[in-house]
Every structure is written in C-alpha cells, then in structure tokens.
C-alpha cells in the first residue's frame, strides 16, 4: 500500500494533479457551506439529516488529507524562500503547520463525538474558529504590511488596490471572529444534540454585538469590491481583445451575483415568493447565493492563473503565482464562520473554516516568493518589463520594489558599519542621515533603471 508521503510526491511535479485536488476540495467546501446554510433554515428531514451526517464525516476525513497534501506541496515549492528567513516565512510555515494539525485534530474529534455519542461540543467550534481566524488575521496583517511597503517603493495602482483589499479582508476576519466567538461562548449550550429547528439568536439593535454584526456585513461587501477592483486592473488588458462591453459584462457578473444577495436581503425583493412557499423559495435562494463568494474567488484567481501562463514553464515563478491563486480561491470559499452561530447538527461549515488560516498563508507565501523570484531574475524582469501584457506589471512592480528594498537594506547596513569605523579611526561623524542615504539611493536606482 502506498504511503501518503509517496502520494504527495507527484503532486509537487504535476499541475494537473494539483488542479484535480483543488477542484475536488473546492467542490466539497461549497457543498459544505451550502448544506450548512440550508440546515440553518430549520428544515429537518430524517433522511436528509443522515445524509448530512455522512457527508460531514467524509468531508472531515478528506479535509485532513487535503491539508496535509497542500502543506507538503507548499513545503516542497518554498524550500528556497524559507531558507532566506525573510518576512519570518520559515517561522510562519512552522506556525501554520502546527495550527493546521491542531485544527485537523479538532475536526476529527468532533467527527468521533458525532459517531460515538451523537453530539458535539461547541467549545470545539470556538477553538477551531479562534485558531483559524487569528492565524488568518496575523498573516493578512503581514501581507498588507508587505503590500504597502511595495507600494511605498514603487507606487503602482494595482499594488495599492490589493493592499486595500487585504486590509478589508483582515478587518472582516476580525469582525467575524468577534461575532462568532461571542455568540458561541456566550449564548449557546455546551453540547449540541440532534435537534429540529434552529436556535437563532436575535441581536438587540443598539447593542455592541449589533454594531459588530453591521461591521461584518459592510466589511464583507467592501473586501469583495476592493478585490474585484484590483482584479479588474490586472485584467483590463483583455478589454482590447474581448471588446470593452463584453469584457466588463463578464467581469461584472460575479460582482453583481455577490451584491444581489445583500439587495434581496435588505430590499425584500423576493418577499412575495417566500410568503407563498417559505420552505421552497427560501431554500432555493439559499442554494443560489451560497457560492457567491466562491465564484468571486475563482474570478480573482483566474487573474493570477492567466499571468502564470505568460511565464516560461520551467520557471518557479509559475508555481508561486499558482500558490497565490489557490490561496485566493480557498480564502473566499473558507471565510464562512458566520454559519456556525446557529450551531447546526452536524456542525457543517467547520470543515470549510478550517482552511481559512491556510488559505491566507498560501496567498502570502505565493506573492512574497514571486516578488523575490522576480527581483533576483534579471532576464525574467526584463522580459516582463518588455512584455505588452499589462497583467504582468503587478509582479514587475512588486519584484522591482523588493529588489530596491534589498539594495536599500544592504546599503544602510554598509553605511552604518562604515560610519562606525570612520568615527573610531578619524573621530569624524558622517553628515548624511539614513533618510538622506535612502533618498540618494532612490535617485541612483532611477538613473540606472533601463528604459
């Protein structure tokens, strides 16, 4: 019998195998999210409940396997980057690995509780959500900091758009964490048994929790819109080949799809249909809008995959961009912790949110590794700069910014050493401050930059 490690080896060498794994994972997570939202409607059918329980058990086992395979794949592809010890990537990888193993253990424990005792503990949901979302907030914070650093070095509108989208996603993660953990730990029973209906929690208007809930909705909308804008800037080159109208129609469909769920919620557009048959139409609408974030994630990832196709096949940059694309899809698919507040039985949605922290790490690692790769490959950097493909300019920008930051760091270190030596040997202090050295270096880099 082949070991899991032997199975993971061809994954690192086959984009087709990786695509199959991610596609199957994405399918399971979308089904998990859809079923969790349907179960929160209070619909209970005995056979349907048994099917949900069976699905959760299978999804839990597959989630553990998928997390392991993804971590093995990322480890094999990021060995060189982790060895550089920049941005604490080595430490982050270890932390993420430990966190994912811990979350996977919680998922398995919950599955065992359901199988052996027909109940599960809400404490498990609280811990899993806390770990996954805390990890994602920290990683997104580091990514936002890096984006703003790149933007400061090389002012690019696409880089700024992604920086703002990451900030809003992080803010949404914060509000989600506060909302879910507060409700689960404060108003839900310790053990959840099989039950009919939904124990919904009314949120008092004017309470702190109501403001957090409003902030959650606003940040969900704005984070999606900022990421859509950044994607539009990356893909705008295709408006010339597809045609301006066709391009914007295709690009706008996921945005309209996502926003529509908020319009139907606040404007009660389908109220007559729901009143005529509450169970049928509420379930139908839930199914229709359940995958709105995932569809957006696919669009956002497509922008990166199209970029990777422009890179030579044997270049590691293709792998780094693909890692980022996988992370983006999983990020918008796994950010679903709000479905857990009604403690469904079984806890559908738990498997999905277990990928939240891992997805953020994939985005960070992929983009940071891409920046390093471009900054160190002069031939690739010239090829990107001379290319007519505008979607490559994002990686040209962050690669150039990272290169300048490395040069600046080295020059500053040399300047400090020389300054100390000069003081010891001559007693003369340097008249240039570090800020003046940085300004001078920036002028020099602009002068030598090939046109």
N, C-alpha and C positions, 0 to 999 in steps of 0.2 A: 504493500500500500504506500502510495506517495505521501510524503510529509507536506505540511503546509508550507514549509520553507522552500521545498523543491517546486511547489506550485507557483510560488511568488517570483521565482527567477525569470521565467519567460515574460512576466508582466512588465518588468523593467525594460524589456527589449522589444515589446510589441505594442504599438499604438492601437491595433485592432483589438487585442485582448483587453487593454485598458478601457477602450470605448465600450466594450461589452459589459465590463464590470460596472463602470459608472452608469451606463444606461439602465442596467438591472437594478442598481442601487437607487437611482432616481425614481424609477417606477415604483419600487417598494415604499419609498418615503412619501411619494404623492398619494399612494393608496392609504398609507398610514394616516396621513393628515386628513384626507377626505373622510375616512371612516370615523376618525375622532370627532370631526365636526358634525357628522350625521348623528353620532351617539349623543352628542351634547344637545340634540334637539328633543331628547326624551322619548325617541322611538324605540320600542322594545319588542322584538320578536324572538322567540326562543331559539329557533334555528339560526337566525342572524347573529344572535349573541354567541352561540357556539362557534360560528364561523369566525367572528371577531377574535375570540379567544385563541383559536387555532392559528389565525393569521399573526397575532401578536407573538406567539411562541416561536413560529418560524422566522418572523422578522427579527426577533431578538437574537436568535442564533446566527442568522445571516449578518446582522449588524456587527457582531463581534468579529466575524471572519473578515468582513469588508474593512473594518477599521484597521485590523492587523495588516491586511494586504496593502492598504493605502500607505500606512506608516512605513512598511518595508520598501515600497516603491519610492516614496519620498526620500527615505534614508539613502537608498542607492543613488538617486539622482542629485542629492545635495551634499555628498561627501566632501567635495572640494570647497563648497561655500561654507559649510560648518567648520572646516579646518581653519578658516581665516579669522574666526572668532569676532567678526564684525556684527554689530547690532545684537550681540548676545544670541546669535542664531543657534549656536551649539547648546547653550543653556535652555533656550526656548524649546528646542526639539526634545530635550530630555523631559522638561516640564509637561509638554503636550503629550508625550508618550505615556508618562505616569498618569496624567489626568484621564486620558482615554481608556487606559486599562482599568482605572478605578470606576469610571462611568460604565464601562462594559460589564464590570463585576456587579454593579447595581442593577443593570438591566437583567442580567442572569438571575440575580437573587429575586427580583420581582417576578420573573417568569416561574421560578421554583415555588414562590409563595402562592401564585395562582394555581399551579398544578397540584401542590400538596395540601394547601389549606383553603383554597377558593377565596382568597382575599389578598390584598397587598397593603403596604404601609405608605401613607402619604409622606412620611419622613424621607422615604427613598426618592420620591419625586422632587422634594425640596432640595435634597443634597445634590441630585443629578443636575437639576436646573441651576443651582448655585454654582457648581463647579464649571459646567459647560459655559454659562453666560459670563461668569467672572473671567474665565480664561479668554473668551472672545473679546471682552471689553479691554483687557490688557493688551492683547495682540493688535486689536484695531487701533488702540491708542498709539502703539509703536509705529504702525503703518501710517497713521495720519501725520505723526511727527516726521516720518521719513518723506512723505509726500510734500509737506510744507518746506522741508529742508531742500528737496529737489527744486521746488518752485522758487525758493529764495535764490538759489544758484543759477537757475535758468528759467526765467519767467515764461511759462507756457500755459495757455488757457486750458488745455486738456488735463495737465497735471493738477492745476488748481481745482478743476471740476471734480476730479477723482478724490482730491484731498477733502473737499467739502462733503462729498458723498460718504466717505469713510467716517467723517465726524458725525454725520447724521445717523449712520448705521450704528455707530457706537452709542450715540445718545438713545436710540431706540432700544438697544440691548440693555442699557441701564434702566430705562423705564419699564421694560418687560420684566427684568429681574426683580425690581422692587414690587411691581404689581403681583406677579405670580407667587413669589416667596411670602409676601404679606398675607395674601389670601389663603395659601396652603397651610401656613403655620398658625394663622390666627382664627380661622373660621371653619376649618374642615376637620372631620373626625380623624383620629389616628389611623384607624383601619377601615378600608373600604371593601365591602362585600358586594356580591351581585345584587343589583337593585333595579327597580323600574323607575323611569323618570330621571329628571335632572335636578340636583340640588343647587339651583342658581343662587347667586349672591347679589342682591340689589345694592348698588353703590349710592350712598346718600349724596345728593347734589350739595356742593359746597364743602364736602369733606376733603381731606388731603388725598385720599385714595381716588376721589373723582378727578382731581387735578392731574394726578399721575396717569389715570386712565385716558384723559384727554391728550396729555403729552404723548402717550403711547400711540394714539391714533395719528396725531399730527406728525410725529417723527417717522411713523411707518410710511406715510404719504410722501413727505419731503425727502426721505432717504432714497426711495424708489425714483422720485423725479430727478434728483441730483445725479444718480447713477445713469438714468436714461439720457440726461443731457450730455454727460461725459461720453457715453456710448455713441450718441449722435455726432459728436465732434470727431470721434475716431473714424466713424463710418461715412462721414459726409462726402468722401471721395467718390463713393458709389452712386451718388446722385447724378453724376455725369454719365455713367454707363447705363444705369437703370432708367434714368429720366427723373426729373425733380419730383413730379407728382407721385409717380409710382413708388419712389424711394421713401418719401415721407408718409405715404399711406401704410406701407409695410412696416416702417419703423414705429409708427404711432399706434398700431393695433395692440401691442402688449400694454402700452401706457393707458389706452382707452379701456382695455379689458380690466386692468388693475383699478383704475379710478371708478369704474362703473359700480363696483361693489360698495363703495362709500356713498355714491349717489343713490343707489337703491335703498341703502340703509337709512340715510337721513331724509330723503325726499319721499319715502314710502311709495315708490313708483309701481311696485307690484302688489300693493295692499289689496286691491280687489280680487286678484287671483288667489292670494294667500287666504283671504276670508272665505272664498268659495270652496277651497280644499286645502286647509292648512298643512296637513301631513305631506301631500303630494308635491305642492309647489314650493314649500319651504325646503324639502329635501332636494328637489330639483335645482333650486337656486344655490343651495349649499354646494352641491356637486359641481355646478357650473363655475363657481368662483373659488373653489377650494384650491385650485392650482394656479391662481393668478400670479402669485409671487414666483413660482417655479418657471412659468412661461417667461416672465421678465428676466429671471436668472439665465435662462437659455439664450435670450437675446443678448444680454450683456456678455455672456461667454463667447457667443458667436463672433463678436468683435475681436476677441483675442485669438480665437482659432483662425480667423481669416488672416490675422497678422502672422501667425506661426507658419502659415502656408507660404508666405513670402520669404521665409528663412531657409537656407540650404538644409537638406535633410539630415546631414550628419552633424549639424551644429547643435550644441547643447542648449542654445537659446530657445529652440523649438520646444524642448522638454520643459524649460522653465515657464514659458508662456502657457503651455498646456496645463501645467500645475495650477497656474493662476486661474485659468478658465474653469477647471474642475472646482476650485475653491469658490469661485463666484456662483456657480450653479448650486452647489451644496449650501452656500451661505443663505441665499434667498429661499431655498427649499426648507432648510432646517430651522429657520427663525420662526418657530411656531409654538413657543412655550405657552402662549395665552390659551391654547386648547386644553391645558391641564387644569385650569382653575375650577372646572366643574367636576373634577376627579371622575372621569369616565371609567367604566368597568368593561373590559380590562383597560389599563392606562394607555390607550392609543395616543400617539404623539410623543411618548417617551423615547422611543427608538429614533424618531426624527430629530428631536432636540439634542440627542447625544452626539450629533455630528456638528453642532454649532461651533464649538471651540476649534475643532479640527479644520473646519472649512476656512475659518479666519486665518489659521496658521498657513494653510495652503496658498491663500492669496498673498500673504506677507512674504513667504518664502519664495514663491514664484516671481513676484515683481522685484524683490530685492536681489535675487540671484540673476535675473535678467539685466538689471542695472549694472551689476558687477561684470557680467559677461560682456555686455556692450562696451563698457568703459575700458576693458582690457584687450579687446579685439579691434585693432586699428583698421584692419581690412574690412571687417563687418561694419564698423562705424562709418567708414567711407561709403560702403555700398548702400547703407541705409540713408545716408545723407544725400547721395546722388540719385536715389530712387524717386520715381514720380508718385509712388504710393504714399499718400498722406497718412494712412493709418500706422505706418512705421515710425512716424515722427515722435509718438509718445515715448518709445523705447530709445530713440535717438536722444530725446530731451533728458530722460532720467539717467541714461548712460553717460552723457556728457556731464550732467550735474554731479554724478557720483565720481567721475574722473577728476573733476575740478576740486571736489571736496577732499579726495585722497591727496592730490597735489598740495592743496592748502594745508592739510594736516601735517604732511611731511615737511613742508617749508617752515611752518610755525615751529615744529619741533627742532629743526636745524637752527632756526633763528634763536630760539631760547638757549640752545647749547652754545652757539657762537657768542651770544650776549653774555652768558655767564663766564665763558672763557676769556672774553675781551676784558671784562671787569676785573677778573683775577690777575691777568697779565699786564694790563695797562692802567687799570683804575678808571677807565673812561666808560661812561654809560652810553648805550645806543640811544639815538634821538628818535628812532622810529618805534611807534607803538605797534601792538599786534593788529589793531584795526587798520593802521596805515599800511602794514605789510600785506594784509588781505586785499585792500583797495589796489595797491600796486600790482599784486599778483593777478587780480582780475583784469586789469588793463593789459598786462602782458599776454594773458591767455586769449584775450580778444584779438590782439595783434597777430598772434601766431595761428589762430583758428583758420583752417583752409576754407576758402570761399567756394 
